[in-house]
Amino acid sequence: MTNYYVYYRVDPARLDILRPEIEKLFEKVQKHSGVRGRWMHRRDDPSTYMEVYEGVNDEAAFEALLARESSELGLVRKTECFRIVPRIDPTCA
């Protein structure tokens, strides 16, 4: 499974307009992928926001969905993907 971290800057004047759009994005993504996003902002920079999507199984489908559904937001988005490092079974060492 893959976790997606999408971050961008938001003009504070757009925040009230953007908030419901992000909620709509989360609803669409959850409906089509089963993954619910979370929205956060940096504690030391309230203009930097991040969407977090954890536990994505079908990366290609999710990336296409996210690109399609977020295209109208008018944001320059940077996406990073991470996977959990598997634990080593000590009985196999």
FIGULO-353199 format. One line per field, with one value per residue: x, y, z of N, C-alpha, C in turn; residue in one letter. Coordinates in steps of 0.2 Angstrom, whole numbers, plus 5000, padded with zeros to 4 digits. Layout:
REM FIGULO-353199
n.xx	(X,...);
n.yy	(Y,...);
n.zz	(Z,...);
ca.xx	(X,...);
ca.yy	(Y,...);
ca.zz	(Z,...);
c.xx	(X,...);
c.yy	(Y,...);
c.zz	(Z,...);
aa	(a,...);
REM end
This chain:
REM FIGULO-353199
n.xx	(5004,5002,5005,5000,5005,5001,5005,5004,5003,4991,4982,4977,4966,4958,4954,4941,4934,4940,4940,4927,4928,4939,4933,4923,4932,4938,4926,4923,4935,4935,4923,4926,4938,4939,4947,4949,4953,4964,4965,4977,4988,5004,5011,5020,5018,5005,5000,5004,4997,4992,4986,4982,4983,4980,4985,4983,4979,4978,4988,4989,4976,4972,4980,4976,4963,4964,4971,4962,4951,4956,4960,4953,4955,4964,4977,4995,5001,5011,5016,5020,5025,5024,5029,5026,5039,5043,5042,5055,5055,5060,5062,5066,5079);
n.yy	(4994,5011,5028,5044,5061,5077,5093,5111,5129,5141,5155,5166,5173,5165,5154,5152,5149,5138,5128,5121,5115,5107,5097,5092,5086,5076,5068,5063,5056,5047,5040,5034,5027,5022,5028,5040,5056,5068,5084,5096,5109,5117,5119,5130,5138,5144,5145,5135,5120,5103,5088,5071,5055,5039,5021,5017,5006,5003,5011,5018,5020,5028,5039,5044,5047,5057,5067,5070,5075,5085,5095,5107,5115,5125,5126,5124,5110,5098,5081,5068,5051,5037,5022,5010,5003,4986,4975,4965,4948,4941,4928,4922,4926);
n.zz	(5000,4997,5003,5000,4999,4997,4994,4995,4992,4999,4996,5009,5007,4999,5006,5012,5001,4996,5005,5005,4993,4994,5003,4994,4985,4993,4996,4983,4980,4990,4987,4975,4977,4990,4999,5012,5012,5022,5028,5031,5039,5039,5055,5057,5046,5040,5027,5020,5015,5016,5009,5014,5010,5014,5013,4999,4987,4973,4963,4950,4946,4957,4956,4943,4946,4957,4950,4940,4948,4955,4947,4944,4955,4955,4960,4963,4964,4974,4974,4984,4987,4998,5005,5018,5027,5027,5041,5048,5050,5064,5066,5055,5053);
ca.xx	(5000,5005,5003,5001,5006,5000,5005,5003,5002,4985,4981,4972,4959,4955,4953,4934,4931,4944,4938,4922,4930,4943,4929,4920,4937,4938,4921,4924,4940,4933,4918,4929,4944,4938,4952,4947,4959,4964,4968,4981,4992,5010,5011,5024,5017,4998,4998,5005,4992,4993,4981,4985,4979,4984,4982,4981,4981,4979,4991,4988,4969,4971,4984,4972,4957,4967,4973,4956,4946,4959,4962,4949,4956,4968,4983,5001,5001,5017,5014,5025,5022,5028,5027,5028,5045,5041,5046,5059,5053,5066,5062,5069,5086);
ca.yy	(5000,5018,5034,5050,5067,5082,5099,5117,5135,5143,5162,5166,5176,5159,5148,5150,5146,5132,5123,5116,5112,5101,5092,5089,5082,5070,5064,5060,5052,5041,5036,5030,5023,5020,5031,5046,5061,5072,5091,5099,5115,5117,5123,5136,5142,5143,5146,5128,5115,5096,5082,5065,5049,5033,5015,5016,5000,5004,5018,5021,5022,5033,5045,5047,5050,5063,5072,5073,5078,5091,5099,5113,5119,5131,5125,5121,5104,5094,5075,5063,5045,5033,5015,5007,4998,4980,4973,4959,4943,4939,4920,4921,4929);
ca.zz	(5000,4996,5006,4996,5003,4992,4997,4991,4996,4999,4998,5014,5004,4995,5011,5013,4995,4994,5010,5003,4987,4996,5005,4989,4983,4998,4995,4977,4980,4994,4984,4969,4979,4997,5004,5014,5013,5028,5026,5037,5037,5043,5061,5057,5040,5039,5020,5017,5016,5014,5009,5016,5008,5017,5011,4992,4984,4965,4962,4944,4946,4962,4953,4938,4950,4960,4945,4937,4952,4958,4941,4944,4961,4953,4965,4961,4969,4974,4977,4986,4989,5002,5007,5024,5027,5030,5047,5047,5054,5068,5066,5048,5052);
c.xx	(5004,5002,5004,5000,5006,5000,5006,5002,4995,4985,4976,4966,4955,4952,4946,4931,4934,4941,4932,4924,4935,4938,4925,4925,4938,4932,4921,4929,4938,4928,4921,4935,4944,4943,4949,4953,4958,4967,4971,4985,4998,5009,5015,5023,5010,4996,5000,5001,4994,4987,4985,4980,4983,4981,4980,4983,4982,4981,4989,4981,4968,4974,4979,4966,4959,4968,4967,4952,4949,4961,4959,4951,4960,4974,4989,5002,5008,5015,5020,5022,5027,5025,5030,5034,5043,5045,5049,5057,5059,5067,5065,5076,5091);
c.yy	(5006,5023,5040,5057,5073,5089,5105,5123,5138,5151,5162,5169,5170,5154,5147,5147,5139,5126,5118,5112,5106,5096,5089,5084,5075,5066,5060,5055,5046,5037,5032,5026,5020,5023,5038,5051,5065,5078,5094,5105,5115,5122,5130,5140,5140,5144,5139,5123,5108,5091,5076,5059,5043,5026,5014,5010,5000,5011,5021,5024,5028,5040,5048,5050,5057,5068,5075,5077,5084,5096,5106,5117,5125,5131,5122,5116,5100,5087,5071,5057,5041,5027,5013,5002,4992,4978,4966,4954,4940,4931,4918,4923,4923);
c.zz	(5000,5000,5001,5001,4998,4996,4992,4995,4994,5001,5003,5012,5001,5000,5011,5007,4994,4999,5008,4997,4989,4999,5000,4986,4987,4997,4989,4977,4985,4991,4978,4971,4986,5002,5005,5015,5020,5026,5032,5034,5042,5049,5061,5050,5038,5032,5017,5019,5013,5014,5010,5014,5010,5014,5004,4990,4976,4964,4956,4944,4951,4959,4948,4941,4953,4955,4942,4942,4955,4953,4942,4951,4960,4958,4961,4966,4968,4977,4978,4989,4993,5004,5014,5023,5031,5036,5045,5052,5058,5068,5060,5048,5053);
aa	(m,t,n,y,y,v,y,y,r,v,d,p,a,r,l,d,i,l,r,p,e,i,e,k,l,f,e,k,v,q,k,h,s,g,v,r,g,r,w,m,h,r,r,d,d,p,s,t,y,m,e,v,y,e,g,v,n,d,e,a,a,f,e,a,l,l,a,r,e,s,s,e,l,g,l,v,r,k,t,e,c,f,r,i,v,p,r,i,d,p,t,c,a);
REM end
